[in-house]
Amino acid sequence: MAAEKREMMLLGYHASPFVNRVRIVLKLKSIEYELVKEDPTRKSGFLLTSNPIYKKVPVLIHGNQPPISESRIIIMEYIDELYPDIHPIFPSLTSNRAYIRTMRRS
């Protein structure tokens, strides 16, 4: 694994189902990451600068890349595309992935 792939931080808290979904994907793919615990009632400056528009978790920070904020599906797609050969989460066919994206909106 390249060093840049291992430098991941996930901002969130244990009681959040949205954060836990991302944590499950990270665990399934055996990706090392640091969980930066956020208090949902007292948002840190780090969270506010990482997700200035929505000010919510989860936020994934990967190396020097811009933070990927809030949308758990987008974070999970990013992780799946980064490690496509390790326990794929989304279908490989483009049409099937598009179908999954439309189903999550309902």
FENCORTA-V364916 format. One line per field, one symbol per residue. ss: DSSP state (H for helix, E for strand, C for the rest). psi: psi as a letter, one per 30 degrees, with the letter a starting at -180 (. if undefined). A space follows every 10 residues. Layout:
ss->???
psi->???
//
This chain:
ss->CCHHHHCEEE EECCCCHHHH HHHHHHHHCC CCCEEEECEC CECCHHHHHH CCCCCCCCEE EECCCCCEEC CHHHHHHHHH HHCCCCCCCC CCCHHHHHHH HHHCCC
psi->kkefffikkj kalefkfeee eeeeeeeegh kklkjjkkjf fikleeeeff ifefhlllkk kjbglkkjke jeeeeeeeee feiffjikel lfkeeeeeee eefff.
//
